[in-house]
Amino acid sequence: MAGIAKSFNGHIIKRSNKEVDLNEEKYKRKIFGLYFSSHWCPPRRVFTPLLSESYTEYHRGKRFKIIFISSDSDEKSFNDYYKNMPWLASDLKERRKKKFYQRNLMSMKFQN
């Protein structure tokens, strides 16, 4: 297990709440954008749909994927916000245990 897969230790989900194994061949040699956001911040609520639209239009066939890392404090807020996003997400419970936790900061970091 290397790179991004090691960072998340297998706790990445799809919108269907199914776990994704980042060690699968289809995820190797991808570049991942780690998108930190939350439902409660007005600038993020404006930016996220724009990012989602651009991602949906341009990512097909590309090496780029996004993983959403929520700053929401409860499962309902996370699910309500994430349900319209076209990318992967860090499991909310696992996110609290990881080094990715950030407060009050919308950002995107890249990792492969």
C-alpha beads as a LAMMPS data file, in Angstrom:
LAMMPS data file: protein, C-alpha beads

112 atoms
111 bonds

1 atom types
1 bond types

-500.0 500.0 xlo xhi
-500.0 500.0 ylo yhi
-500.0 500.0 zlo zhi

Masses

1 110.0

Atoms # bond

1 1 1 0.000 0.000 0.000
2 1 1 1.537 3.296 -1.038
3 1 1 0.780 6.969 -1.476
4 1 1 -2.822 8.025 -1.164
5 1 1 -4.034 4.482 -0.397
6 1 1 -1.781 4.337 2.662
7 1 1 -2.934 7.759 3.817
8 1 1 -6.558 6.615 4.028
9 1 1 -6.010 2.978 5.008
10 1 1 -9.005 1.865 2.917
11 1 1 -11.594 4.218 4.403
12 1 1 -12.742 5.967 1.247
13 1 1 -16.371 5.818 0.175
14 1 1 -18.519 6.472 -2.896
15 1 1 -21.847 8.312 -2.729
16 1 1 -23.486 4.890 -2.437
17 1 1 -21.620 4.528 0.903
18 1 1 -19.675 1.589 -0.521
19 1 1 -16.030 1.444 0.424
20 1 1 -13.464 1.984 -2.325
21 1 1 -10.112 0.197 -2.364
22 1 1 -7.547 2.712 -3.595
23 1 1 -5.137 -0.167 -4.207
24 1 1 -7.237 -1.291 -7.199
25 1 1 -5.514 -0.968 -10.551
26 1 1 -7.933 1.731 -11.770
27 1 1 -6.742 4.114 -9.017
28 1 1 -3.030 3.582 -9.515
29 1 1 -1.118 6.435 -11.159
30 1 1 -3.952 8.872 -10.445
31 1 1 -3.499 12.337 -9.019
32 1 1 -5.859 13.045 -6.135
33 1 1 -7.121 16.427 -5.025
34 1 1 -8.036 16.409 -1.337
35 1 1 -10.953 18.835 -1.062
36 1 1 -11.573 20.141 2.469
37 1 1 -15.023 21.668 2.882
38 1 1 -18.230 21.658 4.951
39 1 1 -21.910 22.477 4.560
40 1 1 -22.006 25.316 7.089
41 1 1 -19.644 27.752 5.328
42 1 1 -21.321 30.102 2.779
43 1 1 -18.247 30.519 0.510
44 1 1 -17.862 26.741 0.354
45 1 1 -21.533 26.290 -0.510
46 1 1 -21.006 28.645 -3.464
47 1 1 -17.713 27.112 -4.625
48 1 1 -18.583 23.405 -4.275
49 1 1 -21.268 23.323 -7.028
50 1 1 -18.865 25.126 -9.386
51 1 1 -16.113 22.622 -8.638
52 1 1 -18.579 19.765 -9.040
53 1 1 -19.739 21.029 -12.432
54 1 1 -16.177 21.501 -13.692
55 1 1 -15.086 18.118 -12.360
56 1 1 -18.018 16.333 -13.992
57 1 1 -17.332 18.021 -17.313
58 1 1 -13.546 17.641 -17.450
59 1 1 -12.399 14.656 -15.385
60 1 1 -13.617 11.832 -17.644
61 1 1 -10.663 9.881 -18.977
62 1 1 -8.220 11.963 -16.967
63 1 1 -5.805 10.891 -14.248
64 1 1 -7.392 13.288 -11.732
65 1 1 -9.750 12.308 -8.896
66 1 1 -11.097 14.286 -5.927
67 1 1 -11.564 13.024 -2.374
68 1 1 -13.886 15.138 -0.222
69 1 1 -12.787 15.563 3.389
70 1 1 -15.583 17.060 5.426
71 1 1 -15.294 19.397 8.400
72 1 1 -18.913 18.664 9.308
73 1 1 -19.428 17.434 12.844
74 1 1 -22.368 15.097 12.246
75 1 1 -23.328 12.378 9.786
76 1 1 -26.555 14.054 8.605
77 1 1 -24.800 17.298 7.608
78 1 1 -22.073 15.311 5.868
79 1 1 -24.580 13.161 3.949
80 1 1 -26.776 16.119 2.943
81 1 1 -23.772 18.014 1.587
82 1 1 -22.005 15.044 -0.020
83 1 1 -25.038 13.565 -1.806
84 1 1 -24.664 15.954 -4.775
85 1 1 -20.899 15.607 -5.188
86 1 1 -19.541 13.441 -8.032
87 1 1 -16.361 12.305 -6.291
88 1 1 -15.078 10.061 -3.510
89 1 1 -15.090 10.997 0.178
90 1 1 -13.259 10.213 3.363
91 1 1 -15.458 8.384 5.848
92 1 1 -16.578 11.003 8.396
93 1 1 -15.746 8.838 11.427
94 1 1 -12.314 7.952 10.106
95 1 1 -11.575 11.559 9.158
96 1 1 -11.531 12.528 12.810
97 1 1 -8.742 10.027 13.470
98 1 1 -6.529 11.141 10.619
99 1 1 -4.033 13.893 10.057
100 1 1 -6.367 15.447 7.469
101 1 1 -8.576 17.179 10.020
102 1 1 -8.729 20.942 9.416
103 1 1 -11.000 23.578 10.889
104 1 1 -12.479 26.596 9.138
105 1 1 -10.322 26.231 6.079
106 1 1 -11.486 25.502 2.558
107 1 1 -8.577 24.089 0.638
108 1 1 -7.453 21.534 -1.889
109 1 1 -4.204 19.590 -1.654
110 1 1 -2.783 17.241 -4.268
111 1 1 -1.267 13.820 -3.689
112 1 1 -0.578 10.707 -5.743

Bonds

1 1 1 2
2 1 2 3
3 1 3 4
4 1 4 5
5 1 5 6
6 1 6 7
7 1 7 8
8 1 8 9
9 1 9 10
10 1 10 11
11 1 11 12
12 1 12 13
13 1 13 14
14 1 14 15
15 1 15 16
16 1 16 17
17 1 17 18
18 1 18 19
19 1 19 20
20 1 20 21
21 1 21 22
22 1 22 23
23 1 23 24
24 1 24 25
25 1 25 26
26 1 26 27
27 1 27 28
28 1 28 29
29 1 29 30
30 1 30 31
31 1 31 32
32 1 32 33
33 1 33 34
34 1 34 35
35 1 35 36
36 1 36 37
37 1 37 38
38 1 38 39
39 1 39 40
40 1 40 41
41 1 41 42
42 1 42 43
43 1 43 44
44 1 44 45
45 1 45 46
46 1 46 47
47 1 47 48
48 1 48 49
49 1 49 50
50 1 50 51
51 1 51 52
52 1 52 53
53 1 53 54
54 1 54 55
55 1 55 56
56 1 56 57
57 1 57 58
58 1 58 59
59 1 59 60
60 1 60 61
61 1 61 62
62 1 62 63
63 1 63 64
64 1 64 65
65 1 65 66
66 1 66 67
67 1 67 68
68 1 68 69
69 1 69 70
70 1 70 71
71 1 71 72
72 1 72 73
73 1 73 74
74 1 74 75
75 1 75 76
76 1 76 77
77 1 77 78
78 1 78 79
79 1 79 80
80 1 80 81
81 1 81 82
82 1 82 83
83 1 83 84
84 1 84 85
85 1 85 86
86 1 86 87
87 1 87 88
88 1 88 89
89 1 89 90
90 1 90 91
91 1 91 92
92 1 92 93
93 1 93 94
94 1 94 95
95 1 95 96
96 1 96 97
97 1 97 98
98 1 98 99
99 1 99 100
100 1 100 101
101 1 101 102
102 1 102 103
103 1 103 104
104 1 104 105
105 1 105 106
106 1 106 107
107 1 107 108
108 1 108 109
109 1 109 110
110 1 110 111
111 1 111 112
